[in-house]
């Protein structure tokens, strides 16, 4: 069996960025969304897992509305700090 480390926060952050970027007035091109996600990921603790069971368990523990609110606050801060307006060059 091959083991692979995965930071499950990457998917969670990218999902939040994808949902919120346009609503926050940011450019929604892939590069800008990845920039926002990188900013957030550098400011929250990583959650590494090495098995699918571990990933499911950790995702279940991070599915609270409190966690989602904190994550959205981080994305909002990222947008305010580095977000580029829609149609930037």
mmCIF file of the C-alpha atoms, coordinates in Angstrom:
data_MODEL
# 
_entry.id   MODEL 
# 
loop_
_atom_site.group_PDB 
_atom_site.id 
_atom_site.type_symbol 
_atom_site.label_atom_id 
_atom_site.label_alt_id 
_atom_site.label_comp_id 
_atom_site.label_asym_id 
_atom_site.label_entity_id 
_atom_site.label_seq_id 
_atom_site.pdbx_PDB_ins_code 
_atom_site.Cartn_x 
_atom_site.Cartn_y 
_atom_site.Cartn_z 
_atom_site.occupancy 
_atom_site.B_iso_or_equiv 
_atom_site.pdbx_formal_charge 
_atom_site.auth_seq_id 
_atom_site.auth_comp_id 
_atom_site.auth_asym_id 
_atom_site.auth_atom_id 
_atom_site.pdbx_PDB_model_num 
ATOM 1  C CA . UNK A 1 1  ? 0.000   0.000  0.000   1.00 0.00 ? 1  UNK A CA 1 
ATOM 2  C CA . UNK A 1 2  ? 1.324   3.423  -0.955  1.00 0.00 ? 2  UNK A CA 1 
ATOM 3  C CA . UNK A 1 3  ? 0.984   6.196  1.595   1.00 0.00 ? 3  UNK A CA 1 
ATOM 4  C CA . UNK A 1 4  ? 0.565   9.804  0.641   1.00 0.00 ? 4  UNK A CA 1 
ATOM 5  C CA . UNK A 1 5  ? 0.411   12.862 2.875   1.00 0.00 ? 5  UNK A CA 1 
ATOM 6  C CA . UNK A 1 6  ? -2.473  15.209 2.182   1.00 0.00 ? 6  UNK A CA 1 
ATOM 7  C CA . UNK A 1 7  ? -3.287  18.533 3.833   1.00 0.00 ? 7  UNK A CA 1 
ATOM 8  C CA . UNK A 1 8  ? -7.067  18.347 3.814   1.00 0.00 ? 8  UNK A CA 1 
ATOM 9  C CA . UNK A 1 9  ? -7.284  22.058 4.556   1.00 0.00 ? 9  UNK A CA 1 
ATOM 10 C CA . UNK A 1 10 ? -6.296  22.741 0.933   1.00 0.00 ? 10 UNK A CA 1 
ATOM 11 C CA . UNK A 1 11 ? -9.623  21.454 -0.411  1.00 0.00 ? 11 UNK A CA 1 
ATOM 12 C CA . UNK A 1 12 ? -11.592 23.191 2.327   1.00 0.00 ? 12 UNK A CA 1 
ATOM 13 C CA . UNK A 1 13 ? -9.861  26.535 1.701   1.00 0.00 ? 13 UNK A CA 1 
ATOM 14 C CA . UNK A 1 14 ? -10.144 26.279 -2.088  1.00 0.00 ? 14 UNK A CA 1 
ATOM 15 C CA . UNK A 1 15 ? -13.861 25.500 -1.812  1.00 0.00 ? 15 UNK A CA 1 
ATOM 16 C CA . UNK A 1 16 ? -14.385 28.528 0.415   1.00 0.00 ? 16 UNK A CA 1 
ATOM 17 C CA . UNK A 1 17 ? -12.330 30.777 -1.876  1.00 0.00 ? 17 UNK A CA 1 
ATOM 18 C CA . UNK A 1 18 ? -14.247 29.565 -4.938  1.00 0.00 ? 18 UNK A CA 1 
ATOM 19 C CA . UNK A 1 19 ? -17.559 30.394 -3.269  1.00 0.00 ? 19 UNK A CA 1 
ATOM 20 C CA . UNK A 1 20 ? -16.533 33.745 -1.794  1.00 0.00 ? 20 UNK A CA 1 
ATOM 21 C CA . UNK A 1 21 ? -14.091 35.425 -4.203  1.00 0.00 ? 21 UNK A CA 1 
ATOM 22 C CA . UNK A 1 22 ? -16.722 36.892 -6.513  1.00 0.00 ? 22 UNK A CA 1 
ATOM 23 C CA . UNK A 1 23 ? -18.919 38.006 -3.623  1.00 0.00 ? 23 UNK A CA 1 
ATOM 24 C CA . UNK A 1 24 ? -15.937 39.797 -2.089  1.00 0.00 ? 24 UNK A CA 1 
ATOM 25 C CA . UNK A 1 25 ? -15.299 41.718 -5.306  1.00 0.00 ? 25 UNK A CA 1 
ATOM 26 C CA . UNK A 1 26 ? -12.128 39.814 -6.176  1.00 0.00 ? 26 UNK A CA 1 
ATOM 27 C CA . UNK A 1 27 ? -11.040 38.541 -9.522  1.00 0.00 ? 27 UNK A CA 1 
ATOM 28 C CA . UNK A 1 28 ? -12.162 34.937 -9.962  1.00 0.00 ? 28 UNK A CA 1 
ATOM 29 C CA . UNK A 1 29 ? -9.451  33.774 -12.345 1.00 0.00 ? 29 UNK A CA 1 
ATOM 30 C CA . UNK A 1 30 ? -7.629  30.644 -11.224 1.00 0.00 ? 30 UNK A CA 1 
ATOM 31 C CA . UNK A 1 31 ? -4.379  32.474 -10.388 1.00 0.00 ? 31 UNK A CA 1 
ATOM 32 C CA . UNK A 1 32 ? -6.105  35.001 -8.138  1.00 0.00 ? 32 UNK A CA 1 
ATOM 33 C CA . UNK A 1 33 ? -8.094  32.295 -6.345  1.00 0.00 ? 33 UNK A CA 1 
ATOM 34 C CA . UNK A 1 34 ? -4.907  30.280 -5.769  1.00 0.00 ? 34 UNK A CA 1 
ATOM 35 C CA . UNK A 1 35 ? -3.204  33.442 -4.437  1.00 0.00 ? 35 UNK A CA 1 
ATOM 36 C CA . UNK A 1 36 ? -6.046  33.910 -1.942  1.00 0.00 ? 36 UNK A CA 1 
ATOM 37 C CA . UNK A 1 37 ? -5.908  30.238 -0.940  1.00 0.00 ? 37 UNK A CA 1 
ATOM 38 C CA . UNK A 1 38 ? -2.136  30.377 -0.395  1.00 0.00 ? 38 UNK A CA 1 
ATOM 39 C CA . UNK A 1 39 ? -2.535  33.442 1.819   1.00 0.00 ? 39 UNK A CA 1 
ATOM 40 C CA . UNK A 1 40 ? -5.141  31.656 3.954   1.00 0.00 ? 40 UNK A CA 1 
ATOM 41 C CA . UNK A 1 41 ? -3.262  28.334 4.087   1.00 0.00 ? 41 UNK A CA 1 
ATOM 42 C CA . UNK A 1 42 ? -0.195  30.135 5.427   1.00 0.00 ? 42 UNK A CA 1 
ATOM 43 C CA . UNK A 1 43 ? -2.271  31.497 8.304   1.00 0.00 ? 43 UNK A CA 1 
ATOM 44 C CA . UNK A 1 44 ? -4.170  28.430 9.482   1.00 0.00 ? 44 UNK A CA 1 
ATOM 45 C CA . UNK A 1 45 ? -2.888  25.170 10.958  1.00 0.00 ? 45 UNK A CA 1 
ATOM 46 C CA . UNK A 1 46 ? -2.448  22.358 8.424   1.00 0.00 ? 46 UNK A CA 1 
ATOM 47 C CA . UNK A 1 47 ? -4.318  19.092 8.919   1.00 0.00 ? 47 UNK A CA 1 
ATOM 48 C CA . UNK A 1 48 ? -2.259  16.332 7.364   1.00 0.00 ? 48 UNK A CA 1 
ATOM 49 C CA . UNK A 1 49 ? -3.590  12.810 6.968   1.00 0.00 ? 49 UNK A CA 1 
ATOM 50 C CA . UNK A 1 50 ? -2.120  9.733  5.367   1.00 0.00 ? 50 UNK A CA 1 
ATOM 51 C CA . UNK A 1 51 ? -5.191  7.562  4.875   1.00 0.00 ? 51 UNK A CA 1 
ATOM 52 C CA . UNK A 1 52 ? -8.696  8.021  3.509   1.00 0.00 ? 52 UNK A CA 1 
ATOM 53 C CA . UNK A 1 53 ? -10.107 7.043  6.910   1.00 0.00 ? 53 UNK A CA 1 
ATOM 54 C CA . UNK A 1 54 ? -8.035  9.785  8.539   1.00 0.00 ? 54 UNK A CA 1 
ATOM 55 C CA . UNK A 1 55 ? -9.219  12.276 5.940   1.00 0.00 ? 55 UNK A CA 1 
ATOM 56 C CA . UNK A 1 56 ? -12.864 11.439 6.568   1.00 0.00 ? 56 UNK A CA 1 
ATOM 57 C CA . UNK A 1 57 ? -12.426 11.670 10.336  1.00 0.00 ? 57 UNK A CA 1 
ATOM 58 C CA . UNK A 1 58 ? -10.620 15.008 10.161  1.00 0.00 ? 58 UNK A CA 1 
ATOM 59 C CA . UNK A 1 59 ? -13.121 16.474 7.678   1.00 0.00 ? 59 UNK A CA 1 
ATOM 60 C CA . UNK A 1 60 ? -15.962 15.475 9.965   1.00 0.00 ? 60 UNK A CA 1 
ATOM 61 C CA . UNK A 1 61 ? -14.294 17.278 12.859  1.00 0.00 ? 61 UNK A CA 1 
ATOM 62 C CA . UNK A 1 62 ? -13.958 20.465 10.787  1.00 0.00 ? 62 UNK A CA 1 
ATOM 63 C CA . UNK A 1 63 ? -17.505 20.677 9.473   1.00 0.00 ? 63 UNK A CA 1 
ATOM 64 C CA . UNK A 1 64 ? -18.856 23.018 12.145  1.00 0.00 ? 64 UNK A CA 1 
ATOM 65 C CA . UNK A 1 65 ? -20.417 26.354 11.318  1.00 0.00 ? 65 UNK A CA 1 
ATOM 66 C CA . UNK A 1 66 ? -17.926 27.962 13.756  1.00 0.00 ? 66 UNK A CA 1 
ATOM 67 C CA . UNK A 1 67 ? -14.992 26.614 11.737  1.00 0.00 ? 67 UNK A CA 1 
ATOM 68 C CA . UNK A 1 68 ? -16.619 27.679 8.462   1.00 0.00 ? 68 UNK A CA 1 
ATOM 69 C CA . UNK A 1 69 ? -17.116 31.187 9.851   1.00 0.00 ? 69 UNK A CA 1 
ATOM 70 C CA . UNK A 1 70 ? -13.473 31.428 10.922  1.00 0.00 ? 70 UNK A CA 1 
ATOM 71 C CA . UNK A 1 71 ? -12.350 30.212 7.521   1.00 0.00 ? 71 UNK A CA 1 
ATOM 72 C CA . UNK A 1 72 ? -14.562 32.751 5.742   1.00 0.00 ? 72 UNK A CA 1 
ATOM 73 C CA . UNK A 1 73 ? -13.075 35.485 7.940   1.00 0.00 ? 73 UNK A CA 1 
ATOM 74 C CA . UNK A 1 74 ? -9.591  34.405 6.823   1.00 0.00 ? 74 UNK A CA 1 
ATOM 75 C CA . UNK A 1 75 ? -10.670 34.476 3.166   1.00 0.00 ? 75 UNK A CA 1 
ATOM 76 C CA . UNK A 1 76 ? -12.186 37.935 3.691   1.00 0.00 ? 76 UNK A CA 1 
ATOM 77 C CA . UNK A 1 77 ? -8.907  39.123 5.211   1.00 0.00 ? 77 UNK A CA 1 
ATOM 78 C CA . UNK A 1 78 ? -7.008  37.647 2.246   1.00 0.00 ? 78 UNK A CA 1 
ATOM 79 C CA . UNK A 1 79 ? -9.324  39.453 -0.169  1.00 0.00 ? 79 UNK A CA 1 
ATOM 80 C CA . UNK A 1 80 ? -8.834  42.748 1.662   1.00 0.00 ? 80 UNK A CA 1 
ATOM 81 C CA . UNK A 1 81 ? -5.063  42.310 1.722   1.00 0.00 ? 81 UNK A CA 1 
ATOM 82 C CA . UNK A 1 82 ? -4.198  40.857 -1.673  1.00 0.00 ? 82 UNK A CA 1 
ATOM 83 C CA . UNK A 1 83 ? -7.432  40.510 -3.613  1.00 0.00 ? 83 UNK A CA 1 
ATOM 84 C CA . UNK A 1 84 ? -7.383  42.073 -7.047  1.00 0.00 ? 84 UNK A CA 1 
ATOM 85 C CA . UNK A 1 85 ? -10.526 43.689 -8.410  1.00 0.00 ? 85 UNK A CA 1 
ATOM 86 C CA . UNK A 1 86 ? -12.490 41.975 -11.131 1.00 0.00 ? 86 UNK A CA 1 
ATOM 87 C CA . UNK A 1 87 ? -11.011 42.821 -14.526 1.00 0.00 ? 87 UNK A CA 1 
ATOM 88 C CA . UNK A 1 88 ? -7.511  43.616 -13.265 1.00 0.00 ? 88 UNK A CA 1 
ATOM 89 C CA . UNK A 1 89 ? -4.568  43.381 -15.640 1.00 0.00 ? 89 UNK A CA 1 
# 
